[in-house]
């Protein structure tokens, strides 16, 4: 296994307890926003992100940044590099990405 991929897996395992707690809060806020028709459901946006950036999504966060609701995805590409993709949760449009991509 590539050293960077191993390091990424170890880091994610160590962060798991914190991520579970944060994800629970994110889920509750996102579910409420979907019920109020403020944002699109995650399933459709996740499918589009996987088609464009690959299916190895390792983390998803839901954020409210200055009134803009955002889904943030962390994806590990085939080379073991992390790509971070931000999607406007209301429109489903990609509003930013960082990291390696060919």
RARA-V129334 format. One record per residue. N is the residue number from 0. RES is the residue in three letters. PHI is phi in whole degrees, -180 to 180 (* if undefined). OMEGA is omega as a letter, one per 40 degrees, with the letter a starting at -180 (NA if undefined). Layout:
BEGIN
n->N res->RES phi->PHI omega->OMEGA
n->N res->RES phi->PHI omega->OMEGA
END
This chain:
BEGIN
n->0 res->UNK phi->* omega->a
n->1 res->UNK phi->-69 omega->a
n->2 res->UNK phi->-57 omega->a
n->3 res->UNK phi->-66 omega->i
n->4 res->UNK phi->-66 omega->i
n->5 res->UNK phi->-61 omega->i
n->6 res->UNK phi->-61 omega->i
n->7 res->UNK phi->-62 omega->a
n->8 res->UNK phi->-64 omega->i
n->9 res->UNK phi->-62 omega->i
n->10 res->UNK phi->-61 omega->i
n->11 res->UNK phi->-65 omega->i
n->12 res->UNK phi->-64 omega->i
n->13 res->UNK phi->-69 omega->a
n->14 res->UNK phi->-88 omega->a
n->15 res->UNK phi->-52 omega->a
n->16 res->UNK phi->-59 omega->i
n->17 res->UNK phi->-68 omega->a
n->18 res->UNK phi->-67 omega->a
n->19 res->UNK phi->-63 omega->i
n->20 res->UNK phi->-64 omega->a
n->21 res->UNK phi->-64 omega->a
n->22 res->UNK phi->-63 omega->i
n->23 res->UNK phi->-63 omega->i
n->24 res->UNK phi->-63 omega->i
n->25 res->UNK phi->-59 omega->a
n->26 res->UNK phi->-61 omega->a
n->27 res->UNK phi->-62 omega->a
n->28 res->UNK phi->-66 omega->a
n->29 res->UNK phi->-67 omega->i
n->30 res->UNK phi->-60 omega->i
n->31 res->UNK phi->-63 omega->i
n->32 res->UNK phi->-66 omega->i
n->33 res->UNK phi->-65 omega->a
n->34 res->UNK phi->-62 omega->i
n->35 res->UNK phi->-92 omega->i
n->36 res->UNK phi->59 omega->i
n->37 res->UNK phi->-88 omega->a
n->38 res->UNK phi->-138 omega->i
n->39 res->UNK phi->-85 omega->i
n->40 res->UNK phi->-62 omega->a
n->41 res->UNK phi->-61 omega->a
n->42 res->UNK phi->-54 omega->a
n->43 res->UNK phi->-68 omega->i
n->44 res->UNK phi->-68 omega->i
n->45 res->UNK phi->-61 omega->i
n->46 res->UNK phi->-61 omega->i
n->47 res->UNK phi->-67 omega->i
n->48 res->UNK phi->-63 omega->i
n->49 res->UNK phi->-63 omega->i
n->50 res->UNK phi->-63 omega->a
n->51 res->UNK phi->-86 omega->a
n->52 res->UNK phi->-120 omega->a
n->53 res->UNK phi->108 omega->a
n->54 res->UNK phi->-94 omega->a
n->55 res->UNK phi->-88 omega->i
n->56 res->UNK phi->-81 omega->a
n->57 res->UNK phi->-105 omega->i
n->58 res->UNK phi->-159 omega->i
n->59 res->UNK phi->-134 omega->i
n->60 res->UNK phi->-127 omega->i
n->61 res->UNK phi->-115 omega->a
n->62 res->UNK phi->-130 omega->i
n->63 res->UNK phi->-118 omega->a
n->64 res->UNK phi->-110 omega->a
n->65 res->UNK phi->54 omega->i
n->66 res->UNK phi->85 omega->i
n->67 res->UNK phi->-98 omega->a
n->68 res->UNK phi->-88 omega->a
n->69 res->UNK phi->-133 omega->i
n->70 res->UNK phi->-96 omega->i
n->71 res->UNK phi->-120 omega->a
n->72 res->UNK phi->-112 omega->i
n->73 res->UNK phi->-111 omega->a
n->74 res->UNK phi->-127 omega->i
n->75 res->UNK phi->-100 omega->a
n->76 res->UNK phi->-82 omega->a
n->77 res->UNK phi->-63 omega->i
n->78 res->UNK phi->-94 omega->i
n->79 res->UNK phi->84 omega->a
n->80 res->UNK phi->-94 omega->a
n->81 res->UNK phi->-90 omega->i
n->82 res->UNK phi->-113 omega->i
n->83 res->UNK phi->-111 omega->a
n->84 res->UNK phi->-122 omega->i
n->85 res->UNK phi->-107 omega->a
n->86 res->UNK phi->-126 omega->i
n->87 res->UNK phi->-66 omega->a
n->88 res->UNK phi->-69 omega->a
n->89 res->UNK phi->-81 omega->a
n->90 res->UNK phi->-110 omega->a
n->91 res->UNK phi->82 omega->a
n->92 res->UNK phi->-89 omega->i
n->93 res->UNK phi->-68 omega->a
n->94 res->UNK phi->-113 omega->i
n->95 res->UNK phi->178 omega->i
n->96 res->UNK phi->-151 omega->a
n->97 res->UNK phi->-135 omega->i
n->98 res->UNK phi->114 omega->a
n->99 res->UNK phi->-73 omega->i
n->100 res->UNK phi->-164 omega->i
n->101 res->UNK phi->-89 omega->NA
END
